[in-house]
Amino acid sequence: MNTFELDKKFIAPTYARFPLEIVGGKGSVLLGGDGREYIDLGSGIAVNIFGAVDDEWVKACTEQMNRFQHTSNLFYSEPCAKLAQMLCERTGMNNVFFSNSGAEANECAIKAARRWGALNKGEEYTTIITLKNSFHGRTLTTLAATGQDAFHKDFLPLTEGFVYAEPNDIDDVERLCKENKCAAVMFEIVQGEGGVNALSKEFVSGLVKLAKEENLLLVCDEVQIGNGRSGMLYGFMNYGFKPDIFSTAKGLGGGLPLGATVLGEKVKDVFAPGLNGSTFGGNPVCCAGAISILSRLDEKLLAEVREKSEYIFSTLRGSSGIKSVSGLGLMIGVETEKDSNEVLAKCRENGVLVLKAKTKIRLLPPLNIPFDTLKKAIDVLKDACRI
Ligand SMILES: Cc1ncc(COP(=O)(O)O)c(C=O)c1O
């Protein structure tokens, strides 16, 4: 049996896969099982920040692999400690809990917020306000945090204690805050799976003000937009505030599973031994790779991200068959006149891999995609959208 047949027979059918097997790649170009090369505008859904088989990242991971590949969290390990230091020093936060995925990073953020609420506001202050149309993960608690009924309906009952506000409606957040005993408000600066919509600056300033007045924690889910994708190291930095907690994953590991929950001053003492843990969390190979990623997300690279973003926005906006372009940095949603499935298939036919978010085309290219490769790919997308 070939890979398609094996997959169909032996893999639980939770994914609607594209009809393409990936067999290799280098940088922003992936090699298909059909022998063709494809420009990758998806980065494995915002994971491969420096593209496929990035030399420095491979070197960092392999060197660590040759030292030791894993130790339990009962022992100290340098890559884990150094990565935590980098994350804290570059964001002004205090300490980090490492896990393996975005959902787990959010689980930890939720645990931290609930314990903080109970300890500081009163035992019943455990409710977390999230936003409608958000996406926070697939575990039962992060599904509950996700403000979309479609994700809930087959898996009830979910974890209690989440209420959902309209994005960009501060009055709605305030109402929920008054009606419930809340510990935190948790949000994505750019709702990714929800359709690549950036929150308005006015709304986010409203959240910051409300959090101060009502003693709420601000929890940013930086799983998709974080790690340089927004044109700043973390998405919230574009909005000029610092959250109390942020979670991240995806791009941080650069292709290996790594999640991080980064805790600020207010919550830095919320955990004690035994209150959270993970066998693989902070794996030294993943952390060594992440150090190589984070150390290259410098001002020069971030300026390039902003420049590429501007190029995509200005090229696509107003182009034939394109209704709107949304997002931030290199996390971009394109609303098309044609059915986005048709556009996506046409792009693939012409050697470019794009993603979808709801009914939009979603672009999440590697941050270091060469300009000429990006231009080629955007031309293909423009052509595919044209009516
Ligand atoms: C904003 C956000 N949070 C959480 C998650 C869940 O991450 P993971 O799939 O690594 O559990 C995702 C995944 O798409 C995401 O985009």
The ligand as a Gaussian input file, in Angstrom:
#p B3LYP/6-31G(d) Opt

LIG

0 1
 C       -4.227000      30.411000      18.952000
 C       -4.054000      28.931000      19.136000
 N       -4.073000      28.426000      20.376000
 C       -3.911000      27.113000      20.602000
 C       -3.733000      26.225000      19.563000
 C       -3.540000      24.769000      19.839000
 O       -2.212000      24.426000      19.620000
 P       -1.770000      22.876000      19.498000
 O       -2.377000      22.363000      18.241000
 O       -0.269000      22.942000      19.456000
 O       -2.278000      22.194000      20.702000
 C       -3.705000      26.717000      18.245000
 C       -3.544000      25.784000      17.112000
 O       -3.848000      26.079000      15.991000
 C       -3.870000      28.100000      18.029000
 O       -3.857000      28.616000      16.803000

